[in-house]
């Protein structure tokens, strides 16, 4: 029997939402083991001078506890 935990994280990138999502996954895999899934909860953008300066993704990361 497996027990999973879900952690909520936010990641950002100046390149786009896909890059922000990948940044979050990369960071999570550096400290969490047994990641089995990820879900994007929201996407937001930071605006400066009328242009998007940063893309932000809030996500849930699911991993199996040892």
N, CA, C and O atoms as a Maestro MAE file, in Angstrom:
{
 s_m_m2io_version
 :::
 2.0.0
}

f_m_ct {
 s_m_title
 :::
 protein
 m_atom[264] {
  # First column is atom index #
  i_m_mmod_type
  r_m_x_coord
  r_m_y_coord
  r_m_z_coord
  i_m_residue_number
  s_m_chain_name
  s_m_pdb_residue_name
  s_m_pdb_atom_name
  i_m_atomic_number
  :::
  1 25 0.844 -1.179 0.000 1 A "UNK " " N  " 7
  2 3 0.000 0.000 0.000 1 A "UNK " " CA " 6
  3 2 0.889 1.240 0.000 1 A "UNK " " C  " 6
  4 15 1.875 1.298 0.734 1 A "UNK " " O  " 8
  5 25 0.549 2.210 -0.803 2 A "UNK " " N  " 7
  6 3 1.333 3.440 -0.912 2 A "UNK " " CA " 6
  7 2 0.553 4.610 -0.324 2 A "UNK " " C  " 6
  8 15 -0.676 4.656 -0.372 2 A "UNK " " O  " 8
  9 25 1.304 5.543 0.226 3 A "UNK " " N  " 7
  10 3 0.725 6.773 0.748 3 A "UNK " " CA " 6
  11 2 1.368 7.928 -0.003 3 A "UNK " " C  " 6
  12 15 2.593 8.006 -0.102 3 A "UNK " " O  " 8
  13 25 0.546 8.820 -0.528 4 A "UNK " " N  " 7
  14 3 1.047 9.945 -1.307 4 A "UNK " " CA " 6
  15 2 0.837 11.246 -0.535 4 A "UNK " " C  " 6
  16 15 -0.046 11.361 0.315 4 A "UNK " " O  " 8
  17 25 1.673 12.204 -0.860 5 A "UNK " " N  " 7
  18 3 1.541 13.545 -0.293 5 A "UNK " " CA " 6
  19 2 1.468 14.532 -1.451 5 A "UNK " " C  " 6
  20 15 2.038 14.290 -2.515 5 A "UNK " " O  " 8
  21 25 0.775 15.631 -1.246 6 A "UNK " " N  " 7
  22 3 0.670 16.672 -2.267 6 A "UNK " " CA " 6
  23 2 1.231 17.962 -1.684 6 A "UNK " " C  " 6
  24 15 0.824 18.396 -0.606 6 A "UNK " " O  " 8
  25 25 2.168 18.570 -2.405 7 A "UNK " " N  " 7
  26 3 2.728 19.864 -2.009 7 A "UNK " " CA " 6
  27 2 2.378 20.890 -3.070 7 A "UNK " " C  " 6
  28 15 2.394 20.591 -4.264 7 A "UNK " " O  " 8
  29 25 2.068 22.080 -2.639 8 A "UNK " " N  " 7
  30 3 1.724 23.160 -3.556 8 A "UNK " " CA " 6
  31 2 2.913 24.105 -3.674 8 A "UNK " " C  " 6
  32 15 3.451 24.560 -2.665 8 A "UNK " " O  " 8
  33 25 3.320 24.397 -4.899 9 A "UNK " " N  " 7
  34 3 4.460 25.288 -5.137 9 A "UNK " " CA " 6
  35 2 4.114 26.308 -6.219 9 A "UNK " " C  " 6
  36 15 3.178 26.122 -6.997 9 A "UNK " " O  " 8
  37 25 4.883 27.377 -6.248 10 A "UNK " " N  " 7
  38 3 4.761 28.396 -7.287 10 A "UNK " " CA " 6
  39 2 6.121 28.558 -7.946 10 A "UNK " " C  " 6
  40 15 7.144 28.619 -7.264 10 A "UNK " " O  " 8
  41 25 6.132 28.625 -9.268 11 A "UNK " " N  " 7
  42 3 7.374 28.807 -10.023 11 A "UNK " " CA " 6
  43 2 7.174 29.917 -11.042 11 A "UNK " " C  " 6
  44 15 6.046 30.219 -11.433 11 A "UNK " " O  " 8
  45 25 8.283 30.526 -11.471 12 A "UNK " " N  " 7
  46 3 8.181 31.618 -12.440 12 A "UNK " " CA " 6
  47 2 9.273 31.532 -13.488 12 A "UNK " " C  " 6
  48 15 10.296 30.874 -13.300 12 A "UNK " " O  " 8
  49 25 9.027 32.215 -14.600 13 A "UNK " " N  " 7
  50 3 9.988 32.282 -15.697 13 A "UNK " " CA " 6
  51 2 9.694 33.524 -16.533 13 A "UNK " " C  " 6
  52 15 8.556 33.990 -16.587 13 A "UNK " " O  " 8
  53 25 10.704 34.044 -17.169 14 A "UNK " " N  " 7
  54 3 10.508 35.153 -18.099 14 A "UNK " " CA " 6
  55 2 10.230 34.644 -19.512 14 A "UNK " " C  " 6
  56 15 9.941 35.433 -20.412 14 A "UNK " " O  " 8
  57 25 10.317 33.326 -19.708 15 A "UNK " " N  " 7
  58 3 10.184 32.734 -21.043 15 A "UNK " " CA " 6
  59 2 8.760 32.308 -21.413 15 A "UNK " " C  " 6
  60 15 8.417 32.270 -22.595 15 A "UNK " " O  " 8
  61 25 7.938 31.992 -20.425 16 A "UNK " " N  " 7
  62 3 6.573 31.561 -20.729 16 A "UNK " " CA " 6
  63 2 6.047 30.611 -19.666 16 A "UNK " " C  " 6
  64 15 6.780 30.211 -18.761 16 A "UNK " " O  " 8
  65 25 4.752 30.248 -19.782 17 A "UNK " " N  " 7
  66 3 4.132 29.369 -18.804 17 A "UNK " " CA " 6
  67 2 4.742 27.977 -18.815 17 A "UNK " " C  " 6
  68 15 4.950 27.389 -17.754 17 A "UNK " " O  " 8
  69 25 5.030 27.444 -19.987 18 A "UNK " " N  " 7
  70 3 5.646 26.108 -20.085 18 A "UNK " " CA " 6
  71 2 6.999 26.098 -19.380 18 A "UNK " " C  " 6
  72 15 7.323 25.142 -18.674 18 A "UNK " " O  " 8
  73 25 7.784 27.143 -19.563 19 A "UNK " " N  " 7
  74 3 9.102 27.232 -18.914 19 A "UNK " " CA " 6
  75 2 8.948 27.363 -17.396 19 A "UNK " " C  " 6
  76 15 9.754 26.806 -16.650 19 A "UNK " " O  " 8
  77 25 7.944 28.076 -16.936 20 A "UNK " " N  " 7
  78 3 7.692 28.204 -15.499 20 A "UNK " " CA " 6
  79 2 7.290 26.854 -14.911 20 A "UNK " " C  " 6
  80 15 7.742 26.484 -13.827 20 A "UNK " " O  " 8
  81 25 6.444 26.127 -15.624 21 A "UNK " " N  " 7
  82 3 6.025 24.796 -15.184 21 A "UNK " " CA " 6
  83 2 7.229 23.866 -15.080 21 A "UNK " " C  " 6
  84 15 7.381 23.150 -14.091 21 A "UNK " " O  " 8
  85 25 8.079 23.876 -16.095 22 A "UNK " " N  " 7
  86 3 9.275 23.030 -16.089 22 A "UNK " " CA " 6
  87 2 10.228 23.435 -14.967 22 A "UNK " " C  " 6
  88 15 10.846 22.575 -14.341 22 A "UNK " " O  " 8
  89 25 10.350 24.730 -14.709 23 A "UNK " " N  " 7
  90 3 11.195 25.223 -13.612 23 A "UNK " " CA " 6
  91 2 10.706 24.668 -12.280 23 A "UNK " " C  " 6
  92 15 11.512 24.259 -11.444 23 A "UNK " " O  " 8
  93 25 9.402 24.652 -12.079 24 A "UNK " " N  " 7
  94 3 8.826 24.099 -10.856 24 A "UNK " " CA " 6
  95 2 9.095 22.612 -10.719 24 A "UNK " " C  " 6
  96 15 9.438 22.139 -9.635 24 A "UNK " " O  " 8
  97 25 8.941 21.871 -11.806 25 A "UNK " " N  " 7
  98 3 9.216 20.426 -11.799 25 A "UNK " " CA " 6
  99 2 10.687 20.175 -11.512 25 A "UNK " " C  " 6
  100 15 11.021 19.313 -10.700 25 A "UNK " " O  " 8
  101 25 11.566 20.918 -12.168 26 A "UNK " " N  " 7
  102 3 13.008 20.751 -11.951 26 A "UNK " " CA " 6
  103 2 13.387 20.998 -10.506 26 A "UNK " " C  " 6
  104 15 14.174 20.250 -9.927 26 A "UNK " " O  " 8
  105 25 12.830 22.043 -9.927 27 A "UNK " " N  " 7
  106 3 13.153 22.365 -8.521 27 A "UNK " " CA " 6
  107 2 12.596 21.312 -7.573 27 A "UNK " " C  " 6
  108 15 13.262 20.923 -6.615 27 A "UNK " " O  " 8
  109 25 11.378 20.852 -7.836 28 A "UNK " " N  " 7
  110 3 10.760 19.836 -6.975 28 A "UNK " " CA " 6
  111 2 11.558 18.529 -7.008 28 A "UNK " " C  " 6
  112 15 11.753 17.900 -5.968 28 A "UNK " " O  " 8
  113 25 12.017 18.119 -8.184 29 A "UNK " " N  " 7
  114 3 12.769 16.866 -8.279 29 A "UNK " " CA " 6
  115 2 14.138 16.954 -7.624 29 A "UNK " " C  " 6
  116 15 14.758 15.925 -7.358 29 A "UNK " " O  " 8
  117 25 14.621 18.160 -7.359 30 A "UNK " " N  " 7
  118 3 15.905 18.321 -6.668 30 A "UNK " " CA " 6
  119 2 15.789 17.972 -5.183 30 A "UNK " " C  " 6
  120 15 16.785 17.605 -4.561 30 A "UNK " " O  " 8
  121 25 14.586 18.082 -4.607 31 A "UNK " " N  " 7
  122 3 14.442 17.833 -3.175 31 A "UNK " " CA " 6
  123 2 13.418 16.755 -2.821 31 A "UNK " " C  " 6
  124 15 13.435 16.240 -1.703 31 A "UNK " " O  " 8
  125 25 12.540 16.409 -3.736 32 A "UNK " " N  " 7
  126 3 11.523 15.396 -3.469 32 A "UNK " " CA " 6
  127 2 11.802 14.138 -4.286 32 A "UNK " " C  " 6
  128 15 12.217 14.208 -5.443 32 A "UNK " " O  " 8
  129 25 11.565 12.990 -3.659 33 A "UNK " " N  " 7
  130 3 11.720 11.719 -4.369 33 A "UNK " " CA " 6
  131 2 10.334 11.153 -4.701 33 A "UNK " " C  " 6
  132 15 9.337 11.506 -4.072 33 A "UNK " " O  " 8
  133 25 10.297 10.291 -5.677 34 A "UNK " " N  " 7
  134 3 9.086 9.548 -6.044 34 A "UNK " " CA " 6
  135 2 7.935 10.442 -6.509 34 A "UNK " " C  " 6
  136 15 6.777 10.181 -6.184 34 A "UNK " " O  " 8
  137 25 8.250 11.492 -7.266 35 A "UNK " " N  " 7
  138 3 7.197 12.344 -7.830 35 A "UNK " " CA " 6
  139 2 6.435 11.552 -8.890 35 A "UNK " " C  " 6
  140 15 7.031 10.946 -9.780 35 A "UNK " " O  " 8
  141 25 5.113 11.569 -8.777 36 A "UNK " " N  " 7
  142 3 4.292 10.805 -9.715 36 A "UNK " " CA " 6
  143 2 3.378 11.672 -10.566 36 A "UNK " " C  " 6
  144 15 2.800 11.182 -11.537 36 A "UNK " " O  " 8
  145 25 3.232 12.959 -10.224 37 A "UNK " " N  " 7
  146 3 2.347 13.795 -11.016 37 A "UNK " " CA " 6
  147 2 2.411 15.258 -10.622 37 A "UNK " " C  " 6
  148 15 2.943 15.626 -9.574 37 A "UNK " " O  " 8
  149 25 1.849 16.079 -11.499 38 A "UNK " " N  " 7
  150 3 1.784 17.518 -11.247 38 A "UNK " " CA " 6
  151 2 0.505 18.054 -11.883 38 A "UNK " " C  " 6
  152 15 0.072 17.586 -12.936 38 A "UNK " " O  " 8
  153 25 -0.092 19.047 -11.219 39 A "UNK " " N  " 7
  154 3 -1.312 19.667 -11.712 39 A "UNK " " CA " 6
  155 2 -1.159 21.182 -11.632 39 A "UNK " " C  " 6
  156 15 -0.809 21.720 -10.582 39 A "UNK " " O  " 8
  157 25 -1.420 21.861 -12.728 40 A "UNK " " N  " 7
  158 3 -1.389 23.317 -12.722 40 A "UNK " " CA " 6
  159 2 -2.706 23.822 -12.145 40 A "UNK " " C  " 6
  160 15 -3.783 23.480 -12.632 40 A "UNK " " O  " 8
  161 25 -2.605 24.637 -11.107 41 A "UNK " " N  " 7
  162 3 -3.782 25.193 -10.454 41 A "UNK " " CA " 6
  163 2 -4.132 26.546 -11.069 41 A "UNK " " C  " 6
  164 15 -5.301 26.832 -11.329 41 A "UNK " " O  " 8
  165 25 -3.116 27.374 -11.299 42 A "UNK " " N  " 7
  166 3 -3.376 28.679 -11.895 42 A "UNK " " CA " 6
  167 2 -2.156 29.188 -12.650 42 A "UNK " " C  " 6
  168 15 -1.023 28.784 -12.387 42 A "UNK " " O  " 8
  169 25 -2.414 30.070 -13.577 43 A "UNK " " N  " 7
  170 3 -1.372 30.745 -14.343 43 A "UNK " " CA " 6
  171 2 -1.613 32.244 -14.207 43 A "UNK " " C  " 6
  172 15 -2.733 32.725 -14.381 43 A "UNK " " O  " 8
  173 25 -0.548 32.970 -13.895 44 A "UNK " " N  " 7
  174 3 -0.647 34.417 -13.748 44 A "UNK " " CA " 6
  175 2 0.550 35.062 -14.429 44 A "UNK " " C  " 6
  176 15 1.576 34.416 -14.642 44 A "UNK " " O  " 8
  177 25 0.416 36.320 -14.763 45 A "UNK " " N  " 7
  178 3 1.523 37.045 -15.391 45 A "UNK " " CA " 6
  179 2 1.755 38.360 -14.655 45 A "UNK " " C  " 6
  180 15 0.810 39.026 -14.232 45 A "UNK " " O  " 8
  181 25 3.010 38.718 -14.511 46 A "UNK " " N  " 7
  182 3 3.381 40.009 -13.941 46 A "UNK " " CA " 6
  183 2 3.540 40.981 -15.101 46 A "UNK " " C  " 6
  184 15 4.218 40.679 -16.083 46 A "UNK " " O  " 8
  185 25 2.921 42.133 -14.986 47 A "UNK " " N  " 7
  186 3 2.938 43.134 -16.057 47 A "UNK " " CA " 6
  187 2 3.750 44.346 -15.615 47 A "UNK " " C  " 6
  188 15 3.550 44.875 -14.521 47 A "UNK " " O  " 8
  189 25 4.651 44.771 -16.461 48 A "UNK " " N  " 7
  190 3 5.425 46.000 -16.233 48 A "UNK " " CA " 6
  191 2 5.442 46.809 -17.518 48 A "UNK " " C  " 6
  192 15 5.788 46.288 -18.578 48 A "UNK " " O  " 8
  193 25 5.075 48.058 -17.430 49 A "UNK " " N  " 7
  194 3 5.033 48.962 -18.584 49 A "UNK " " CA " 6
  195 2 4.192 48.395 -19.733 49 A "UNK " " C  " 6
  196 15 4.535 48.552 -20.905 49 A "UNK " " O  " 8
  197 25 3.093 47.738 -19.377 50 A "UNK " " N  " 7
  198 3 2.183 47.216 -20.388 50 A "UNK " " CA " 6
  199 2 2.619 45.935 -21.056 50 A "UNK " " C  " 6
  200 15 1.970 45.492 -22.003 50 A "UNK " " O  " 8
  201 25 3.716 45.310 -20.589 51 A "UNK " " N  " 7
  202 3 4.212 44.070 -21.189 51 A "UNK " " CA " 6
  203 2 4.400 43.010 -20.103 51 A "UNK " " C  " 6
  204 15 4.649 43.331 -18.941 51 A "UNK " " O  " 8
  205 25 4.277 41.757 -20.499 52 A "UNK " " N  " 7
  206 3 4.492 40.659 -19.564 52 A "UNK " " CA " 6
  207 2 5.981 40.570 -19.246 52 A "UNK " " C  " 6
  208 15 6.813 40.422 -20.141 52 A "UNK " " O  " 8
  209 25 6.301 40.662 -17.960 53 A "UNK " " N  " 7
  210 3 7.703 40.575 -17.543 53 A "UNK " " CA " 6
  211 2 8.019 39.241 -16.869 53 A "UNK " " C  " 6
  212 15 9.182 38.850 -16.774 53 A "UNK " " O  " 8
  213 25 6.982 38.545 -16.402 54 A "UNK " " N  " 7
  214 3 7.211 37.261 -15.726 54 A "UNK " " CA " 6
  215 2 5.942 36.420 -15.784 54 A "UNK " " C  " 6
  216 15 4.837 36.926 -15.589 54 A "UNK " " O  " 8
  217 25 6.115 35.134 -16.053 55 A "UNK " " N  " 7
  218 3 5.021 34.173 -16.078 55 A "UNK " " CA " 6
  219 2 5.095 33.353 -14.796 55 A "UNK " " C  " 6
  220 15 6.168 32.885 -14.415 55 A "UNK " " O  " 8
  221 25 3.952 33.178 -14.127 56 A "UNK " " N  " 7
  222 3 3.929 32.449 -12.861 56 A "UNK " " CA " 6
  223 2 2.914 31.313 -12.934 56 A "UNK " " C  " 6
  224 15 1.810 31.468 -13.457 56 A "UNK " " O  " 8
  225 25 3.319 30.176 -12.398 57 A "UNK " " N  " 7
  226 3 2.467 28.995 -12.389 57 A "UNK " " CA " 6
  227 2 2.382 28.475 -10.961 57 A "UNK " " C  " 6
  228 15 3.401 28.264 -10.304 57 A "UNK " " O  " 8
  229 25 1.164 28.270 -10.491 58 A "UNK " " N  " 7
  230 3 0.949 27.636 -9.189 58 A "UNK " " CA " 6
  231 2 0.553 26.194 -9.487 58 A "UNK " " C  " 6
  232 15 -0.321 25.945 -10.317 58 A "UNK " " O  " 8
  233 25 1.201 25.238 -8.804 59 A "UNK " " N  " 7
  234 3 0.952 23.834 -9.107 59 A "UNK " " CA " 6
  235 2 0.956 22.969 -7.864 59 A "UNK " " C  " 6
  236 15 1.474 23.356 -6.816 59 A "UNK " " O  " 8
  237 25 0.373 21.800 -7.999 60 A "UNK " " N  " 7
  238 3 0.418 20.777 -6.961 60 A "UNK " " CA " 6
  239 2 1.306 19.644 -7.465 60 A "UNK " " C  " 6
  240 15 1.157 19.181 -8.596 60 A "UNK " " O  " 8
  241 25 2.220 19.210 -6.622 61 A "UNK " " N  " 7
  242 3 3.135 18.122 -6.939 61 A "UNK " " CA " 6
  243 2 2.750 16.927 -6.055 61 A "UNK " " C  " 6
  244 15 2.650 17.074 -4.837 61 A "UNK " " O  " 8
  245 25 2.537 15.767 -6.643 62 A "UNK " " N  " 7
  246 3 2.200 14.553 -5.902 62 A "UNK " " CA " 6
  247 2 3.412 13.629 -5.874 62 A "UNK " " C  " 6
  248 15 4.040 13.374 -6.902 62 A "UNK " " O  " 8
  249 25 3.735 13.127 -4.668 63 A "UNK " " N  " 7
  250 3 4.837 12.180 -4.555 63 A "UNK " " CA " 6
  251 2 4.495 11.114 -3.521 63 A "UNK " " C  " 6
  252 15 3.729 11.359 -2.590 63 A "UNK " " O  " 8
  253 25 5.073 9.930 -3.698 64 A "UNK " " N  " 7
  254 3 4.833 8.786 -2.826 64 A "UNK " " CA " 6
  255 2 5.806 8.842 -1.655 64 A "UNK " " C  " 6
  256 15 7.009 9.017 -1.848 64 A "UNK " " O  " 8
  257 25 5.279 8.691 -0.440 65 A "UNK " " N  " 7
  258 3 6.131 8.672 0.751 65 A "UNK " " CA " 6
  259 2 6.804 7.308 0.884 65 A "UNK " " C  " 6
  260 15 6.221 6.271 0.566 65 A "UNK " " O  " 8
  261 25 8.037 7.338 1.360 66 A "UNK " " N  " 7
  262 3 8.785 6.082 1.551 66 A "UNK " " CA " 6
  263 2 8.438 5.480 2.892 66 A "UNK " " C  " 6
  264 15 8.958 4.422 3.247 66 A "UNK " " O  " 8
  :::
 }
 m_bond[263] {
  # First column is bond index #
  i_m_from
  i_m_to
  i_m_order
  :::
  1 1 2 1
  2 2 3 1
  3 3 4 2
  4 3 5 1
  5 5 6 1
  6 6 7 1
  7 7 8 2
  8 7 9 1
  9 9 10 1
  10 10 11 1
  11 11 12 2
  12 11 13 1
  13 13 14 1
  14 14 15 1
  15 15 16 2
  16 15 17 1
  17 17 18 1
  18 18 19 1
  19 19 20 2
  20 19 21 1
  21 21 22 1
  22 22 23 1
  23 23 24 2
  24 23 25 1
  25 25 26 1
  26 26 27 1
  27 27 28 2
  28 27 29 1
  29 29 30 1
  30 30 31 1
  31 31 32 2
  32 31 33 1
  33 33 34 1
  34 34 35 1
  35 35 36 2
  36 35 37 1
  37 37 38 1
  38 38 39 1
  39 39 40 2
  40 39 41 1
  41 41 42 1
  42 42 43 1
  43 43 44 2
  44 43 45 1
  45 45 46 1
  46 46 47 1
  47 47 48 2
  48 47 49 1
  49 49 50 1
  50 50 51 1
  51 51 52 2
  52 51 53 1
  53 53 54 1
  54 54 55 1
  55 55 56 2
  56 55 57 1
  57 57 58 1
  58 58 59 1
  59 59 60 2
  60 59 61 1
  61 61 62 1
  62 62 63 1
  63 63 64 2
  64 63 65 1
  65 65 66 1
  66 66 67 1
  67 67 68 2
  68 67 69 1
  69 69 70 1
  70 70 71 1
  71 71 72 2
  72 71 73 1
  73 73 74 1
  74 74 75 1
  75 75 76 2
  76 75 77 1
  77 77 78 1
  78 78 79 1
  79 79 80 2
  80 79 81 1
  81 81 82 1
  82 82 83 1
  83 83 84 2
  84 83 85 1
  85 85 86 1
  86 86 87 1
  87 87 88 2
  88 87 89 1
  89 89 90 1
  90 90 91 1
  91 91 92 2
  92 91 93 1
  93 93 94 1
  94 94 95 1
  95 95 96 2
  96 95 97 1
  97 97 98 1
  98 98 99 1
  99 99 100 2
  100 99 101 1
  101 101 102 1
  102 102 103 1
  103 103 104 2
  104 103 105 1
  105 105 106 1
  106 106 107 1
  107 107 108 2
  108 107 109 1
  109 109 110 1
  110 110 111 1
  111 111 112 2
  112 111 113 1
  113 113 114 1
  114 114 115 1
  115 115 116 2
  116 115 117 1
  117 117 118 1
  118 118 119 1
  119 119 120 2
  120 119 121 1
  121 121 122 1
  122 122 123 1
  123 123 124 2
  124 123 125 1
  125 125 126 1
  126 126 127 1
  127 127 128 2
  128 127 129 1
  129 129 130 1
  130 130 131 1
  131 131 132 2
  132 131 133 1
  133 133 134 1
  134 134 135 1
  135 135 136 2
  136 135 137 1
  137 137 138 1
  138 138 139 1
  139 139 140 2
  140 139 141 1
  141 141 142 1
  142 142 143 1
  143 143 144 2
  144 143 145 1
  145 145 146 1
  146 146 147 1
  147 147 148 2
  148 147 149 1
  149 149 150 1
  150 150 151 1
  151 151 152 2
  152 151 153 1
  153 153 154 1
  154 154 155 1
  155 155 156 2
  156 155 157 1
  157 157 158 1
  158 158 159 1
  159 159 160 2
  160 159 161 1
  161 161 162 1
  162 162 163 1
  163 163 164 2
  164 163 165 1
  165 165 166 1
  166 166 167 1
  167 167 168 2
  168 167 169 1
  169 169 170 1
  170 170 171 1
  171 171 172 2
  172 171 173 1
  173 173 174 1
  174 174 175 1
  175 175 176 2
  176 175 177 1
  177 177 178 1
  178 178 179 1
  179 179 180 2
  180 179 181 1
  181 181 182 1
  182 182 183 1
  183 183 184 2
  184 183 185 1
  185 185 186 1
  186 186 187 1
  187 187 188 2
  188 187 189 1
  189 189 190 1
  190 190 191 1
  191 191 192 2
  192 191 193 1
  193 193 194 1
  194 194 195 1
  195 195 196 2
  196 195 197 1
  197 197 198 1
  198 198 199 1
  199 199 200 2
  200 199 201 1
  201 201 202 1
  202 202 203 1
  203 203 204 2
  204 203 205 1
  205 205 206 1
  206 206 207 1
  207 207 208 2
  208 207 209 1
  209 209 210 1
  210 210 211 1
  211 211 212 2
  212 211 213 1
  213 213 214 1
  214 214 215 1
  215 215 216 2
  216 215 217 1
  217 217 218 1
  218 218 219 1
  219 219 220 2
  220 219 221 1
  221 221 222 1
  222 222 223 1
  223 223 224 2
  224 223 225 1
  225 225 226 1
  226 226 227 1
  227 227 228 2
  228 227 229 1
  229 229 230 1
  230 230 231 1
  231 231 232 2
  232 231 233 1
  233 233 234 1
  234 234 235 1
  235 235 236 2
  236 235 237 1
  237 237 238 1
  238 238 239 1
  239 239 240 2
  240 239 241 1
  241 241 242 1
  242 242 243 1
  243 243 244 2
  244 243 245 1
  245 245 246 1
  246 246 247 1
  247 247 248 2
  248 247 249 1
  249 249 250 1
  250 250 251 1
  251 251 252 2
  252 251 253 1
  253 253 254 1
  254 254 255 1
  255 255 256 2
  256 255 257 1
  257 257 258 1
  258 258 259 1
  259 259 260 2
  260 259 261 1
  261 261 262 1
  262 262 263 1
  263 263 264 2
  :::
 }
}
